Amino acid sequence: MLRYIYAEDLDDFPKLKRTMFLDRADQFKNRLGWEVNVDATGEERDEYDAMNPLYVIWEKPDGRHGGSMRLLPTTGPCMVNDHFLDLTDGVKIQSPFIWECTRFCLARDAEPRTAGALMLGGGEVMHGFGVEHYVGVFDARMVRIYRMIGSSPEIVGAKGEGRDRISVGLWDFTEEARLLVAERAGISPSQSRHWFDLAFGGREHPSLARVA
């Protein structure tokens, strides 16, 4: 199922929390070879995990992490503005209607629909919080994954060639895209909405106050 959990509430889900940060270390350090910080317990975190982001997490039936992504408003500190201005010609992307999506992670044994489920969850956050776009930095391998899911971004800046190409993209999420992603993920739109309502009580535009 999809979970929507603020960082300050992760301790309420110890198995999910532990396996998410372990899977992040496995993906970003071991498989991709990124220069990320992995602590003595084998978990990967950075400074943005300390800013009370909202995590969208696919939880497996046994309570372990299957996949996740991290959301923060661009009105505060975020990776695209703090570290990747060279991709946008020095122009900061800042708006209450644009949130940043980072640390898109899939467990090694994630089922095929996991990536699509996370995209659906991102769409629910957009609808529920009044967000119009996500911004994110991604590498060349993700282009195929986004296309397969049915939710490709508009590229606003890039550098490098081939497998080394890094891009900044903007996503919207139309109703047509939502239906396509839901179909490919094998999750009904009503089920997706139900999981969001479980987290936020069915309220339109939940409070942003908890997000740094």
Disulfide bonds with the S-S distance in Angstrom:
none
